[in-house]
Amino acid sequence: MICNLCPRQCGAVRTETEGRGLCRMPEAPVVARAALHKWEEPPVSGTNGSGTVFFSGCSLGCVFCQNEQISHRDFGKPITVSRLREIFFDLIGQGAHNINLVNPTHYAHVVLQALQEPLPVPVVWNSGGYDRVETLRALEGKVQIYLPDYKYHTPEYAGRYSGAADYPETARAAIVEMVRQTGPYCYEDGLLKRGVIIRHLLLPGKLAEAKRVMDWVREEFAPGTVLFSLMSQYIPWGRAAEVPELNRRVRPSEARAAEQYMADLGLEGFAQGVEAAQSEYIPPFDLTGV
């Protein structure tokens, strides 16, 4: 395939077995872990857990990525699309409330194939927010819940920390498309059945940036439309030590100020405390369930 799935539109010729392009992945799926995950937002994880499938490779280059073993170092196991669908049903059989596809951007074509027949639980598209609107439109009706990051509002930060200065405008357009598809969020028995949760990871020293992100969400979407998830789990990871201003944890005072700003804006959603900033919350990428 000649791949233009992600916003990089690098036109790489991805073969069935050979990784190409900025994501470095072949056409066939490569997966690092498939298991019940209880550390997502409460209405996603529920009581049983979210049936989470972690894809390898990534078209972003975040220096602080906690999943860098699979996103940057490409650890994972090649599988077939039919095996991927079997994994979905394995997880559903374990009680998964949904099927949660983590970092699926460069595997949108695989997701479409695996979801030709609908699943009995919602499908979650859990991405970095760096998605092409055209690619997302092809997923309409296949995905019930979108869980995108909105990492940066400022191009300078996006370029410095993720190698994608076009990230802010690209993510905003993607999120608007996601909301168009799902409509306002909808709960059933305490679980999210449809809708969009916009995530923002609070970075050290970037409280003003977090406020800009939250301002955009409040201005763009009417109350009751989207949920917002403020995350304070940042720890220096990956190549963060190479970026001095990111080589520390988020201070409790920064997290409290961000939470207060979220409350003052009246954003509906979730706020994660700094107690989540522990390496124990990073899943073990050991081919479980693959």
N, C-alpha and C positions, 0 to 999 in steps of 0.2 A: 504494500500500500504506500502511496505517496501521502505523507501525513501533514495535515494542516489543522489538526483537531484543537490545539491549544493556541493561545494568543501569539505565541512565537511564530507560528506559521512557517516553520523552517523548511517544509517540503522534503523532509527526509524520506528515503525509501526504506521503510521498515519491513523486513522480511519475517517469515514465520518464526525464525530462530535467532536472527541477528539483530542486536540492538543498534539503533541509529538515532540521530537527531539529538536535541538538547535534553530530552528525557532519557536517552540512552537505552530505551527498551525496545524489544522486538514487537512484532504485530500481535503475537499470542500473549496471553496474560502471564505475568510473573507475580506470585503472591508470597508474602512472608509470614502471614499469620491469619488464622480464621478461628475466632473464639467468642464466647460471650464476654461482653465488656460492660462493667458496671460503673464506669467513671465518666460517662457522658452526662449531659444535663438530665435532671431527674425524669422528665417526661419522655426521654429517649431511652434511658437505661431501664426505667421502671424497676420492678422487683427481680425479674429474671436476668436482665442484661440485654444489651443490644448485640445482635449477631454481626460482629465486626470483621470485615475482610480488608486486610492491609495490602495494597498494591505496592510493588517496588518501583523505583524511579520517580522522577519529578521534573517538571519543566521550570520550576522556580529554583532559586539558589540561596535560600535563607541561611545566613551564617549561624543562626542559633537553633536550627531545626532539631527538636528532640527525637525525631525519627530518622536521624541522619544515617543510621546503619542501613536503612532501606531506601531512603530518598536520595542520598548522595553516594553511598557505597554500594548500592544496588543489590543488597542481599535479598535472596528470594528463590523460589522454585518455579520453573516454567510449568504451566498446566494447560489443559485444553479448555475451551469454552464449556463443553459438556461437563467437565469436572467442576468448573466454577459453579454451574447450576446445581450440581450434586452437593457442593459445599453449602449453598444457600439452604437446601432442604435438610442437610445435616444440622445446621444451626437452628432452623425452625423446629426440628425434632427435639432439640435440647431446651426449647422454651423461649427462644429469642422473640422479643416483641417486634423486631423489625430486622431488615438486612441493611447494614451500615457499610457503605463502600467508602473506604478512606483513601484519599488521594487518587480519585478515579479519572481525573481530567484527561490524561493521555491514553486512557483505555475506554473512552466513550463508545467506540465502535464495538468493543467486547461486551460492555454493559447492555447495549441495544440487542445484541445477539442473545445474551443470556436471559433477557427479559422479554423475549418474543411472546412467551406465555406469561401472564401475570402471576405474581406470588400471592399467597394468602395473608401476607403481612406487608406493611408499608416498606418502601425502599427509601433509604436515606443516601443522598449525595453529599458526602462530607469532604469538601475541597478547600484549598487555600484561597478560593475566591478568584483565582486567576483563570477564568473560563471564558471561552468565546461564546457570544450570544448565539451565533449560528449553530454551534455544537449543542448548546443547551436546548435550542428549539427542537432538535431531533429527538430529545429525550422526553418531550411533553407527553404526559399520560403514563410514562414508565416510572417516574420518580414522584413520590408523594411528599417527601420532606427534603428540603434543602438546608444544609448546615455549612454555609460558607464562612470563611474568615473575611474580615475587612481589616487587614493588617495596618494599612497606612492611608492617610489622606493626603500626604505630602510626597510628591514625586522624588524629591531628594533622598528621603529616607528609604523609599522603595528601591531606588537604584543602589544605594549604598549597602543596604542590608539584605536585599533579595535579588539584586541584579536585574531588576525590572522597573525602570522608571515610569513605564506606562501602567503600572499596577493600579494606582488609584482610579483612574478613569475606566479601566477595563473591569475592575471589580465592581464599581458602582453600576455599570451597565449590566453586568452579569446578575447582580443581586436584584435589580429592577425586573429583569426577565424571569428570574426565579419566582418572585412574588406574583408576577403576572400569571404564571402557570398554576401556582397553588392557591392563590387567593389568600384571604385572612387565615391565620392559624386556627386549628380546630383540635380540641381535646375529646377523648372518649375514655371514660373510666380512668382518668388521670394520666393517660398516655397521649402523646402527640400523634395524631393520625394524618395530619396534613398541615403544611405551612413552612415558614422559613425562620430559622434561628440564625441571627448574624452574630458571629463571634469576634471579639477583639482581645488579643493578648497584650496586656499592659507591659510595656518595656521599661527598663530602668531609665529614669530621667525624661520620660516621654509622656508625662501627664497631660501636657498641652495638646499633644497629638491625639491622645485618647479622647480628650474633650472635643476635638475637631471631628473625630469619627462619630461620636455620639450626637453631636450637633447635626451632622448630615442625616443620620438615621431619624432623628426627631423631625427634621424639616421635610424629609422625603416621604415618610410613611405616616398615615393617620393612626391614632391609637387603636389597638385591637387588630392591627394588620400583621406586624412582625413581632418576634421576640428578640431580645438582645441579651447576649451572654458576655459579661465582663470577666476575663480570666486573669488571675494573678499568679499563675503557676510557673512563671518564667524562672529558669535557672540557666546560668551560662553553660552552654552545651555546644557540641560541634566545633565550629571555628569562631565562636563568640570571643574567645580569648584574644583573637587577632584584632578585635574592635574594642578599644579601651572603654568607651562609654557604655558598652553592653556587658562588660566583664564583671558584673556584680548582680546580686539579686534585687528584686523590687523591694523598696522599703515599706514597712507597714503603713507609714504615713501617706505614701503615694497611693497605696491600694485604698485606704480609707477615703482619701480625697476623691479618687475616681468613683468609688461607690456612692459617695455623697452627691457628686455631680449627676450620676445616673439617676439617683432618686429625685433630685431637684428637677430634672428634665421630665420625670414621669415615665421613663422608659420601662416597659414591662419585660420581665425576664429573670436573669439569674446573675448573681455576683459571687465569684469564687474568692475565698480568702487566701492569704499568702501561705497558709498551712499546707496548701496543695503543691507548693514549690518543693517537691521532693522527687528524687530520681526513681523512687519506688513506684510512682504513678506511670512511668514509661513502660509500656508493655514489653515483655520479652519476645524478641523476634527470633523464634526458634522453630518455625515451620509447623507449629501446633495447628492441627486441623486441616493442613494442606495435603 
